[in-house]
């Protein structure tokens, strides 16, 4: 995700701080066709109104789960899971979570750190000899976790709707080859000096997991996180380009002559993102994962603190860019952002057709999980629907 887009998200959440909230009775659920109920809390009503009326030009569907210690819980869904058939979204459908996968990968890595099978100070060169060029500086596990490695991004298959995208989205990538495509570009900066958010760090972590366990990354994630938490809607798709079970289709607005059209981009090989972004899940599963994680049931508490600790370094700015250095905002697997005098923690993700995220106060006094089927999910600008959800959830 670009820093411009990160800034847009942060601004939307920060703007919520000026809104007010009042206590309400109990949780409720919104249906796509129903008007927002009068007895909803101010937060729930605001969320309901944001997603009401989908599909629109900005999004075809949205699923939201919200919790507050004083107001209780609310969940809602709006829009269509399939534009062609008009099937309404119910709120329990699967979707691609994109970079939210990184929080899961970080959890597996930190479990291995706790077990002594990985060392935060251990180097990639030690665990994976020959992967990095000989002239690269020593890159440690901790650098990969908090995006301070200095490794450049690997190749991607381009933009939806661009040249050869239909062919490219069904291509399966070799994980090591994908990493090496980035390494060929040389280091961006010395490890530990700056932060540069990207996928390559977590794809290398996936390779580390496989190296020290002798098992596939997907199997470790399933046995360590997915199965123990009962995340029945969550899985790594591997080379399966579709989504199993009940799911929402993803759509991307693409050029069509002088105008645009919606292209169904649901089917897409996710090996390009792998340990950094290939998971399929549901809002209920993400909520359960987030709650268990923050309560110390997934990662032991000593290592869990790393997921809330942001390195005191500036962000990396590409040469020639108009961007300015900012303070780092990413910890190990999670991102921190400030609303008023309070910090929130979570993770967002996007794949073509899908934008999602989870976030909460550290003590879980307020929580949010959302999945929006944005029609321009990879745009530097966030969807107005996503902006509205963030602002409504964290107001007051």
N, C-alpha and C positions, 0 to 999 in steps of 0.2 A: 504494500500500500504506500503511495507517495506521501511525502510529508505535507503537501498541500491538502491532500484528502484528510490526513490525520488532523490538521488544523481545523478543517471544516467540521469534523465530528466533535472535536473538543469545544469549538465555539457553540455548536448546537446544544451540547450538554451544559456548558457554562451559562448559556442564556436561560436555561431552566431555573437557575437559582433565583431569579427575580419573580418567579411565579409563586402563588400561594396554594396551600392545601388545607383541607379540613377533614377531620375523622369521619369515617362512614361505618355502616353496619357490618356487612359480611360480603364474602366473595361472590362473584357472579360470572357468568359466561355469556359472551355475545355471539350471536349467529350472524352469518353474512347478510341475511335479509332483515333481521330485527333492528328496530331503532334502539339507541342506547337507553337502558333502563334508568328511571328517575332516581332510584335508590342507590346508585353507584357512588363510590367515593369520588372526590375531585380528580384524583390521579386516574382511576379506572375510567371515569367518564371521558377524560381528556384522551386517553389511549383509545377508547372505543370510537370516539369521533375522528381521530386521525386515520384509523383503518377503515372506517365505514365508507361504503360506496365503491370499493374496488370491484372489478378492475378499472384502472385508469391509464392514462398515457404513461405514467411513471412506474406503475407496478400492477401485476396481474393478481397478486394475492399477498396476504400477510397473516402471520401467526404470532401471537404475543402471550407471554406469561409474566405476571407482575406480582410481587409480594411486598408487604409492608407490615412491620410489627404492630402498628396501630390500626391500619385499615384492613388487614387481612389479605386474601389472595384473589386474583382475578385472572381469567384467561379469555382470550377472544380470537376470532379468526374472521377473515373477510376475503372476498374475491373468488376466483376460480382456480381449481387445480389443473384444469385442462381447458384451454381456450377453444379447442375444436369442438368438444362435447358440451362445454358449459358446466361441467361437474363442479359443484361448489366445494371449496376447501373447508374441512371440518376442524382442523387444529391439531390433528394427530398424524399428519402426513410426514414422510421422510423428505429430506432435502440435502443438498451438498453444503457442507459447513465451511469449506475452504480453510483459511488459516486458523480457525478455531482448533483445528487439528493440532496445532503447535502446543496448546495447553496440555493435551493428552500426551504428546510425545515428551514434553518436559517432565510430566509426572512419572513416566516410565524411567527416564534417565535419572531422575532424582531418587527413585526407589533403588536403582542400581548403585547410586552413590552411597546411599544409606547402608546398603549391603556390603560395601567395600569392593564391589566389582568394577566400578568406575571411580576415578579420582578427579575432582574438580580441577586440580592443578595438573593432572595428567595431560599429555599432549596428543594431538591427532597423529603426529609422526610416530609416537610410541604405540598407539593402539592400531593404527592403520598404516604401517610402513609402506611407502611407495605411492600412496594416494596423492600427497601434495608434492609439488616440484621441490627439488633439492635446495633451491635458493630461497624458499619461503621461510619466514621466521617461525618460531615455535608457537603454535596455536593451541590453547588449552581448552578443555571441555567447558569451563566457565565462560570463555569467550563465545563459544557457539551458543550457549544457552541465552545470553543476553545481547546477542547480535553485535559484539564488539570484536569479532574475529578479523575484520578487514577483507574477508573473502568477497569477490565480486559475484554477481548473480549469474546463474547458468542460462543457457539458451531457452527460449520459449517458442511456441508455435505461432505466435502472432495474434492478431486481433480477430475476433468473430466478425465475419463478413468480409474480411480481407482476402488477399490472394491465397488460394489453396487451403483456406481454413477448413473446408469440409473434409478434405483428405487428411489434414494435419490432426484434427481432433480425434481421429481413430488410430493414431500412431502410438505404439507402446514404447516408452523410453526405458533404457537401461539406467539404473540409478547411478552407478559409478560414472557412466558416460555423461550423464546430465551434470554431475558435479564437476567433472573434468572440463566440460564446456565453459564453465565459469572460471576455473583455475587458469585456463589458457590466457585470460585477460590480465593476469597479474594482480598483485595486492592493491587494495584501495588505500590502506593506511596500516600502520603498525598495530598489532593486536592490543586491545585494551585502551587505545587512545580515543576512539570515537565510537558512535553507534550508528549502524546502517541496517535498517530492517529489511529482511529479504528471506527467501526460501532456502538458500544454499546451506546456511548454518544448520537448519533442522533436517535437511536431507543427509548431511554428514552425520548428524546425531543418529539418524536411522541406521546408517552403516555401522556406527559404533555399537548400537544396541545389538545388532546381529553378530558383530565380531566378538563381543565379550560373553554373549549368551549361547552362541552357536545355533540360534534359532531365528526364524524370520521375524522381522520387526512386527508384522501384523499379529503373529501368534503371541508375542510378548505383550502387546497392547491388549489383546483379547483376554489373556489369562490374568493380567495384572490389574486391569481397569474395567474393561467392558463387562466381563462375566461377574466379577465380585460385586459390582454395583447394580447388576441386573438391567443393564442398558440394552434392552431387547430390540430397540430400533436403530442401533448403532453398529456400523461395520466398515471395514476397509474393502473397497470394491475390487481391488486388484486390477486385472485386465478386463473386467466386465464394464462395458461402456454405459450400461443402463443403471436403473435404480430398482431395487427389489421392493415387492409389496406395494402398499399404498404410498404414493408420493405426489408431490407437486411438480408439474412441468416447469422448466426454466425457459425464459424467452429473452431474446436480445433484439433490440431495434437495429436493423441494418439497412443500408442504402438499397433502394430498388428503383433504378432509373432516376427520375427527378425527385422521387419521394422516398419513403421508408416503409418497411414491413417488419412484422414480428417473425423472427426465425426461432423455431423450437431447438434449443441447444441443450436439452436434457441429456442426450446421449453424448458422452465425452469421456475419452480415456483420461484417467486422473494420475497416471504414472509420472507425469510432468511435475506434479507437486508432492506426491508420495507422503513421506513423514512430515511434510510441512503443510499439507492441505488436501488430502484425498478422502477424508472421512465422510460418510453419510450418517445422518442422525435425525432426531426429532427434538422439538422444543422441550418436551417432558424429560427426555434423556439428558439434554444439556443442563436443564435445571437441576436434575438429580446429581449430575457430575459436579457442577459448580458448588452445590450445597455440601456435598461430601468432601470435596477438595478443601474448601475454606474451613471446614470443621476438623481438618487433620486426619480424615479417614482414608485418604488416598496416598498422600505423601507425609512421612513423619514430620513432626512440627519443626525440627531443626532445619531440615532441608526445605520445608514449606516456606520458611521466611525468605528464601531466595526468590520465590515467585512473587513476593511483594516488595523486593528490594531493587531499586533502579540504580544503575551505576552512575556515578557523578562525572559524566563525560558529555561533551557536546555531540550533536548529530553530525553525520557526514554530509557535506554538500558537494555535489558533483562540480567539477571545473566548468566554468562558463554558465552555471545556473544562477538564476536571480534569487534563489532561496538563501536564507540566512541561517547560520548556525543557531540551534536551539538546545535547551537542556534535553537530555535523553528522557524518554517516557516509558520505555519497555524494560521489564524485569525478565526473569526466566520463565517464559511461557505466557505471562500475563502482561497487560499494559496498565499503567497507572495514569489517572487523570483527576484533576481537581475541580470540585464544584463548591464554590464558597470557601468555607474553611475545612472541608472534608474531602478525603481522598476516596475515589472509587477504583475498583480493580476489575478487570475482565479481559475479554478477547473478542475481536471481530474477525470476520472472514468474508470472502467473496469469491465466487466462481461465476462464469457467465450464466446469467439467469437467476442467481442466488446471492443475497446479502443477508448476513445473520450475525448474531453476537450474544454474549452474556456479560452481565456486569452486576456488581453489588458493592455495598459497603463491606469493609473487612469483617465486621461482626454480623453480616447478613441481615441487618435491620431493614434494608430495602434491596430487592433483587429484581432483575429484569432479564428475560430471554426473548429474543425476537428472531423471526425469519421472514424476510421480505423478498418476493420475487420481482426484483427490479428489472425494468426493461433496458437498463444501461448500467449493469452492475459493476463494471470495471472503469466507469468514468471517474476522473479526478474529483468530481463533485458528488456528494452523497445524494441519494434519493430523498426528495422532500418527505416521503413517507417515513423513511428512517430518521431523518432529522426531527420529525414530529413525535415519533415514538420516544426518542432519547430525551427530548425536551419535556414531554409529558410525564415520563416515568421519574425523572429526577428533579422535579419542581418541588421547592419547599422543603 
